[in-house]
Amino acid sequence: MNQTVNQRDQEWLEDIFQSTWNEHFSDVKRVNHIRVEFGRRAKRRLGSISVDRNNPGQSIVRVNGWFRDEEVPEFLIRSVIVHELCHYAHGFNSGSKDRKHQYPHAGGVVRREFAERGLENLYEQQQQWLHKNWPSFISKRYTAHRKPVLSTRRKRSKLLRMLIS
């Protein structure tokens, strides 16, 4: 009996991160080491970047723990990594004292960075998949005893606005 092995492990995630860096961010100076890892499973937060509290010379890119699920397309995971690397490139949680912008999402800077790096299609794919699939993906994974994740159109719109920003 053949058993399918889930390839979405730490090594798989590091490979995606490294290829994304090499293909699209090699022009960015690495002020400190960047580690990537799966974070907790979350409804609203797809990823984050922070400086390691125990090692200020290291940044941590965390992606949503739900991304281990093979129903989540790889392009979505890559786009979240790109999003977090845009913040790094702009000086946020990078160890750099120079920030290109006052706020990490000021005036659509992340979307512009996607475009400048030739990744507009990836951005659009991400937006379309999130709008069409994320609400049902999440609601299927929470138990019946919990409050429904998206019970109204208004909550869905609010969730999508939070994800897209």
Sequence and secondary structure as in RCSB ss.txt:
>XXXX:A:sequence
MNQTVNQRDQEWLEDIFQSTWNEHFSDVKRVNHIRVEFGRRAKRRLGSISVDRNNPGQSIVRVNGWFRDEEVPEF
LIRSVIVHELCHYAHGFNSGSKDRKHQYPHAGGVVRREFAERGLENLYEQQQQWLHKNWPSFISKRYTAHRKPVL
STRRKRSKLLRMLIS
>XXXX:A:secstr
        SHHHHHHHHHHHHHHH TTS  SSEEEEEE    SS  EEEEE SS TTEEEEEE GGGGSTTS HH
HHHHHHHHHHHHHHTTTTSS S  SSSSTTGGGHHHHHHHHTT HHHHHHHHHHHHHHHHHHHHHHS TTS  S 
 SHHHHHHHHHHHH 
